[in-house]
Amino acid sequence: MSVQGVFMMTRDSSSVSRPRERIIETASRLFFRQGYCSTGINQIISESGVAKASFYTHFPSKEDLVIAWLKQREERWIHELKERVDQHQSTDKRIAAIYSIWYEQIREEGYRGCGFINMAGEFSNEESPVRAFVRDHKNRVREIIAEHVLDEYRAVMKPGDFDELVNTIYSLFDGAIVQAQNFMQDWPIKAALKASIHLLPHDRGEMASPHE
């Protein structure tokens, strides 16, 4: 699956036949391109080709729709992340694998950064279900780093030290996503990968690359 495929819904015959899928597909394209606040319900209804009553049957509010959209994005994103990581045995290669998604993504036309971070930024209320979902999503990414990337160190490090390593590498990873979007260049990805590997408790040999 291409990286863009993780973040953009692709129309197929089943989605065309079901109003709910058509609504989410259309919202995916519009939210990705325009953002949440600039995308109105009427535009989504018009471009998805569903009746207004059908829209509100599936999604009582636009916020309900964005949660459904984010859940679909997360399912694809988590699958892609685990699949890439689990192809490798060594920790440094697994770290490189998590960065590889964004290393490739920034080279694609229309790159707009992390949809989860972008969406959270459009909701100022800390108690918003959207902000809560994004926080939970980011925590799930952190858990993947702990369980699928750094797990070999769990048994040989003190629990507090292991948690600090996970938190630091996660913070480098998520911060690199933001700065790659800010500068529209890949150097934040490369710098964060290098720093992450240097944090490992012992030398790992040849430096891994995010495009391996």
Backbone hydrogen bonds in HBPLUS format (Angstrom, degrees):
<---DONOR---> <-ACCEPTOR-->    atom                        ^
c    i                          cat <-CA-CA->   ^        H-A-AA   ^      H-
h    n   atom  resd res      DA  || num        DHA   H-A  angle D-A-AA Bond
n    s   type  num  typ     dist DA aas  dist angle  dist       angle   num
A0005-GLY N   A0002-SER O   2.99 MM   3  5.02 123.5  2.32  93.7 108.9     1
A0006-VAL N   A0003-VAL O   2.92 MM   3  5.28 141.4  2.07 106.4 117.4     2
A0007-PHE N   A0004-GLN O   3.06 MM   3  5.34 131.6  2.31 102.7 114.9     3
A0008-MET N   A0004-GLN O   2.94 MM   4  6.04 140.0  2.11 157.0 168.3     4
A0016-VAL N   A0012-ASP O   3.06 MM   4  6.29 152.5  2.14 153.8 161.9     5
A0017-SER N   A0014-SER O   3.22 MM   3  5.30 129.5  2.49  94.8 107.3     6
A0022-ARG N   A0018-ARG O   3.04 MM   4  6.30 157.1  2.09 154.8 162.2     7
A0023-ILE N   A0019-PRO O   2.86 MM   4  6.07 156.4  1.91 155.4 161.2     8
A0024-ILE N   A0020-ARG O   3.06 MM   4  6.35 165.7  2.08 151.1 154.2     9
A0025-GLU N   A0021-GLU O   2.83 MM   4  5.94 161.7  1.86 148.7 154.6    10
A0026-THR N   A0022-ARG O   2.93 MM   4  6.05 162.9  1.96 147.1 151.4    11
A0027-ALA N   A0023-ILE O   2.86 MM   4  6.05 164.3  1.89 152.3 157.3    12
A0028-SER N   A0024-ILE O   2.80 MM   4  5.92 153.6  1.87 148.9 156.1    13
A0029-ARG N   A0025-GLU O   3.20 MM   4  6.50 162.2  2.23 147.9 150.8    14
A0030-LEU N   A0026-THR O   3.00 MM   4  6.26 164.1  2.03 153.9 158.5    15
A0031-PHE N   A0027-ALA O   2.70 MM   4  5.66 168.8  1.71 155.3 159.4    16
A0032-PHE N   A0028-SER O   2.99 MM   4  5.89 158.5  2.04 141.7 148.5    17
A0033-ARG N   A0029-ARG O   3.12 MM   4  6.17 150.1  2.21 136.5 144.3    18
A0034-GLN N   A0030-LEU O   2.64 MM   4  5.51 166.9  1.66 156.5 161.2    19
A0035-GLY N   A0031-PHE O   2.86 MM   4  4.37 137.5  2.04 111.7 123.6    20
A0039-THR N   A0036-TYR O   3.13 MM   3  5.39 161.9  2.17 110.5 115.9    21
A0044-ILE N   A0040-GLY O   3.17 MM   4  6.52 159.6  2.21 150.2 155.6    22
A0045-ILE N   A0041-ILE O   2.86 MM   4  6.13 163.3  1.88 158.9 163.3    23
A0046-SER N   A0042-ASN O   2.91 MM   4  6.04 164.2  1.93 146.8 151.4    24
A0047-GLU N   A0043-GLN O   2.91 MM   4  6.04 172.0  1.91 155.3 157.2    25
A0048-SER N   A0044-ILE O   2.93 MM   4  5.86 139.3  2.10 141.9 152.0    26
A0049-GLY N   A0045-ILE O   3.08 MM   4  6.06 126.8  2.37 138.8 150.2    27
A0054-SER N   A0051-ALA O   3.01 MM   3  5.13 118.4  2.40  98.1 113.4    28
A0055-PHE N   A0051-ALA O   2.98 MM   4  6.39 156.0  2.04 154.2 161.0    29
A0056-TYR N   A0052-LYS O   3.11 MM   4  6.44 165.9  2.13 157.1 158.4    30
A0057-THR N   A0053-ALA O   2.98 MM   4  6.13 132.5  2.21 138.4 151.4    31
A0057-THR N   A0054-SER O   3.22 MM   3  5.02 129.3  2.50  91.3 104.9    32
A0058-HIS N   A0054-SER O   3.24 MM   4  6.53 152.0  2.32 149.0 153.8    33
A0058-HIS N   A0055-PHE O   3.15 MM   3  5.48 124.4  2.48 102.2 114.6    34
A0059-PHE N   A0055-PHE O   2.79 MM   4  5.93 159.6  1.83 154.1 161.2    35
A0065-LEU N   A0061-SER O   3.24 MM   4  6.61 151.0  2.33 141.1 148.7    36
A0066-VAL N   A0062-LYS O   2.95 MM   4  6.30 156.1  2.01 149.3 155.0    37
A0067-ILE N   A0063-GLU O   3.08 MM   4  6.32 151.7  2.17 145.6 152.5    38
A0068-ALA N   A0064-ASP O   3.11 MM   4  6.40 160.1  2.15 146.4 151.4    39
A0069-TRP N   A0065-LEU O   2.91 MM   4  6.18 157.0  1.96 152.4 159.3    40
A0070-LEU N   A0066-VAL O   2.88 MM   4  6.04 161.0  1.92 146.2 151.2    41
A0071-LYS N   A0067-ILE O   2.94 MM   4  6.16 151.5  2.02 148.4 156.0    42
A0072-GLN N   A0068-ALA O   3.16 MM   4  6.47 154.6  2.23 144.8 150.5    43
A0073-ARG N   A0069-TRP O   2.97 MM   4  6.29 163.1  1.99 153.0 157.9    44
A0074-GLU N   A0070-LEU O   2.81 MM   4  5.97 159.6  1.85 148.5 154.3    45
A0075-GLU N   A0071-LYS O   3.01 MM   4  6.20 160.9  2.05 147.1 151.6    46
A0076-ARG N   A0072-GLN O   3.19 MM   4  6.49 163.8  2.22 152.3 155.2    47
A0077-TRP N   A0073-ARG O   2.83 MM   4  5.99 163.0  1.86 154.4 160.2    48
A0078-ILE N   A0074-GLU O   2.77 MM   4  5.83 177.5  1.77 162.0 162.3    49
A0079-HIS N   A0075-GLU O   3.17 MM   4  6.18 158.8  2.22 139.0 145.3    50
A0080-GLU N   A0076-ARG O   2.97 MM   4  6.16 163.2  2.00 148.9 153.5    51
A0081-LEU N   A0077-TRP O   2.88 MM   4  6.09 160.7  1.91 152.9 158.6    52
A0082-LYS N   A0078-ILE O   2.97 MM   4  6.11 174.8  1.98 155.3 156.4    53
A0083-GLU N   A0079-HIS O   2.95 MM   4  6.02 160.8  1.99 148.8 155.0    54
A0084-ARG N   A0080-GLU O   3.02 MM   4  6.19 160.4  2.06 149.3 153.5    55
A0085-VAL N   A0081-LEU O   3.04 MM   4  6.22 170.4  2.05 154.8 157.6    56
A0086-ASP N   A0082-LYS O   2.88 MM   4  5.89 168.1  1.90 154.8 158.3    57
A0087-GLN N   A0084-ARG O   3.36 MM   3  5.59 159.9  2.41 105.0 110.9    58
A0088-HIS N   A0085-VAL O   3.16 MM   3  6.01 171.8  2.16 125.5 128.0    59
A0094-ARG N   A0090-SER O   3.05 MM   4  6.32 147.5  2.16 143.3 153.1    60
A0095-ILE N   A0091-THR O   2.84 MM   4  6.12 153.2  1.91 152.7 159.8    61
A0096-ALA N   A0092-ASP O   2.97 MM   4  6.23 159.9  2.01 143.3 148.9    62
A0097-ALA N   A0093-LYS O   2.92 MM   4  6.13 141.0  2.08 137.1 147.9    63
A0098-ILE N   A0094-ARG O   3.27 MM   4  6.65 146.8  2.38 145.2 151.0    64
A0098-ILE N   A0095-ILE O   3.17 MM   3  5.48 125.5  2.48 102.5 114.8    65
A0099-TYR N   A0095-ILE O   3.38 MM   4  6.75 152.3  2.46 148.3 155.6    66
A0100-SER N   A0096-ALA O   2.95 MM   4  6.08 131.3  2.20 141.4 155.4    67
A0103-TYR N   A0099-TYR O   2.97 MM   4  6.18 153.4  2.04 152.8 161.3    68
A0104-GLU N   A0100-SER O   2.99 MM   4  6.10 152.3  2.07 145.9 150.7    69
A0105-GLN N   A0101-ILE O   2.86 MM   4  6.01 155.1  1.92 140.8 149.3    70
A0106-ILE N   A0102-TRP O   3.08 MM   4  6.00 165.5  2.10 147.1 147.6    71
A0107-ARG N   A0104-GLU O   3.08 MM   3  5.53 146.4  2.20 109.8 119.6    72
A0108-GLU N   A0105-GLN O   2.99 MM   3  5.40 162.7  2.02 114.8 120.5    73
A0111-TYR N   A0108-GLU O   3.26 MM   3  5.78 134.9  2.48 142.9 137.7    74
A0118-ASN N   A0114-CYS O   2.90 MM   4  6.10 168.5  1.91 157.8 161.7    75
A0119-MET N   A0115-GLY O   2.91 MM   4  5.91 155.5  1.97 137.7 144.4    76
A0120-ALA N   A0116-PHE O   2.98 MM   4  6.17 161.2  2.01 148.2 153.3    77
A0121-GLY N   A0117-ILE O   3.09 MM   4  6.28 150.2  2.18 147.4 154.8    78
A0122-GLU N   A0119-MET O   3.01 MM   3  5.33 154.5  2.08 108.3 116.3    79
A0123-PHE N   A0120-ALA O   3.16 MM   3  5.55 166.9  2.18 114.5 117.8    80
A0128-SER N   A0125-ASN O   3.01 MM   3  5.37 165.8  2.04 116.5 119.7    81
A0132-ALA N   A0128-SER O   2.96 MM   4  6.27 161.1  2.00 154.9 160.8    82
A0133-PHE N   A0129-PRO O   2.88 MM   4  6.02 153.0  1.95 140.4 147.4    83
A0134-VAL N   A0130-VAL O   2.98 MM   4  6.25 162.7  2.01 154.0 158.1    84
A0135-ARG N   A0131-ARG O   2.97 MM   4  6.22 159.5  2.01 149.6 155.2    85
A0136-ASP N   A0132-ALA O   2.98 MM   4  6.23 161.2  2.01 148.5 153.7    86
A0137-HIS N   A0133-PHE O   2.80 MM   4  6.06 154.3  1.87 149.6 157.6    87
A0138-LYS N   A0134-VAL O   2.89 MM   4  6.14 164.3  1.92 153.8 157.1    88
A0139-ASN N   A0135-ARG O   2.98 MM   4  6.23 149.0  2.07 145.3 154.2    89
A0140-ARG N   A0136-ASP O   2.93 MM   4  6.25 144.4  2.06 143.5 153.4    90
A0140-ARG N   A0137-HIS O   2.99 MM   3  5.03 118.5  2.38  94.3 110.1    91
A0141-VAL N   A0137-HIS O   2.98 MM   4  6.40 148.1  2.08 149.6 158.6    92
A0142-ARG N   A0138-LYS O   2.99 MM   4  6.29 155.8  2.05 143.4 150.0    93
A0143-GLU N   A0139-ASN O   2.92 MM   4  6.22 148.8  2.01 142.9 151.4    94
A0144-ILE N   A0140-ARG O   3.03 MM   4  6.33 146.3  2.14 142.2 150.6    95
A0145-ILE N   A0141-VAL O   3.06 MM   4  6.44 156.0  2.12 150.6 156.7    96
A0146-ALA N   A0142-ARG O   3.01 MM   4  6.37 152.1  2.09 145.7 153.6    97
A0147-GLU N   A0143-GLU O   2.81 MM   4  5.97 164.6  1.83 153.3 157.2    98
A0148-HIS N   A0144-ILE O   2.71 MM   4  5.26 158.3  1.76 144.3 150.5    99
A0149-VAL N   A0145-ILE O   3.26 MM   4  4.81 138.8  2.44 109.1 118.7   100
A0150-LEU N   A0145-ILE O   2.93 MM   5  6.17 150.3  2.02 161.4 170.5   101
A0153-TYR N   A0150-LEU O   2.95 MM   3  5.83 162.7  1.98 130.2 135.1   102
A0154-ARG N   A0151-ASP O   3.02 MM   3  5.27 154.0  2.08 109.5 117.6   103
A0156-VAL N   A0153-TYR O   3.20 MM   3  5.35 139.8  2.37 101.8 112.9   104
A0161-ASP N   A0158-LYS O   2.92 MM   3  5.18 117.2  2.32 106.0 122.2   105
A0162-PHE N   A0158-LYS O   2.84 MM   4  6.11 159.7  1.88 163.5 170.6   106
A0163-ASP N   A0159-PRO O   2.96 MM   4  6.15 165.5  1.98 150.6 154.3   107
A0164-GLU N   A0160-GLY O   3.04 MM   4  6.19 151.6  2.12 138.7 146.6   108
A0165-LEU N   A0161-ASP O   2.97 MM   4  6.23 153.8  2.04 145.9 152.6   109
A0166-VAL N   A0162-PHE O   2.95 MM   4  6.26 164.1  1.98 156.2 160.1   110
A0167-ASN N   A0163-ASP O   2.86 MM   4  6.04 168.2  1.87 151.7 155.3   111
A0168-THR N   A0164-GLU O   2.91 MM   4  6.00 156.5  1.97 146.3 152.6   112
A0169-ILE N   A0165-LEU O   3.00 MM   4  6.16 168.9  2.01 153.3 156.2   113
A0170-TYR N   A0166-VAL O   2.85 MM   4  5.97 161.5  1.89 153.1 159.2   114
A0171-SER N   A0167-ASN O   2.92 MM   4  6.02 156.1  1.98 140.8 147.6   115
A0172-LEU N   A0168-THR O   2.93 MM   4  6.18 154.4  2.00 148.1 154.8   116
A0173-PHE N   A0169-ILE O   2.96 MM   4  6.12 159.4  2.00 147.6 153.3   117
A0174-ASP N   A0170-TYR O   2.88 MM   4  6.14 171.8  1.89 160.5 161.4   118
A0175-GLY N   A0171-SER O   2.87 MM   4  5.79 154.3  1.94 140.5 148.8   119
A0176-ALA N   A0172-LEU O   2.92 MM   4  5.98 147.7  2.03 140.6 148.9   120
A0177-ILE N   A0173-PHE O   3.22 MM   4  6.56 146.5  2.34 143.0 151.2   121
A0178-VAL N   A0174-ASP O   3.31 MM   4  6.67 158.5  2.36 146.1 150.0   122
A0179-GLN N   A0175-GLY O   3.02 MM   4  6.29 165.5  2.04 153.1 156.8   123
A0180-ALA N   A0176-ALA O   2.83 MM   4  5.87 151.5  1.91 146.3 153.9   124
A0181-GLN N   A0177-ILE O   3.15 MM   4  6.35 152.0  2.24 142.2 149.1   125
A0182-ASN N   A0178-VAL O   2.90 MM   4  6.17 149.8  1.99 142.5 152.1   126
A0183-PHE N   A0179-GLN O   2.89 MM   4  6.01 167.8  1.91 152.2 153.3   127
A0184-MET N   A0180-ALA O   2.71 MM   4  5.24 127.1  1.99 130.4 144.7   128
A0189-ILE N   A0186-ASP O   3.01 MM   3  5.42 127.3  2.30 110.8 124.0   129
A0190-LYS N   A0186-ASP O   3.22 MM   4  6.60 160.1  2.26 154.9 160.4   130
A0191-ALA N   A0187-TRP O   2.88 MM   4  5.99 166.4  1.89 155.9 159.6   131
A0192-ALA N   A0188-PRO O   2.99 MM   4  5.98 161.0  2.03 140.8 146.2   132
A0193-LEU N   A0189-ILE O   2.99 MM   4  6.12 155.6  2.05 146.3 153.3   133
A0194-LYS N   A0190-LYS O   3.01 MM   4  6.22 165.4  2.03 149.4 153.2   134
A0195-ALA N   A0191-ALA O   2.98 MM   4  6.20 161.7  2.01 148.4 153.5   135
A0196-SER N   A0192-ALA O   2.84 MM   4  5.97 154.0  1.91 145.0 152.6   136
A0197-ILE N   A0193-LEU O   3.04 MM   4  6.30 161.4  2.08 155.9 159.1   137
A0198-HIS N   A0194-LYS O   3.08 MM   4  6.28 152.5  2.16 145.0 153.0   138
A0199-LEU N   A0195-ALA O   3.18 MM   4  6.39 126.0  2.48 138.2 150.9   139
A0199-LEU N   A0196-SER O   3.16 MM   3  5.24 141.2  2.31  96.9 108.0   140
A0200-LEU N   A0197-ILE O   3.18 MM   3  5.52 156.4  2.24 107.8 114.5   141
A0212-GLU N   A0209-SER O   3.23 MM   3  5.49 162.6  2.26 116.1 115.4   142
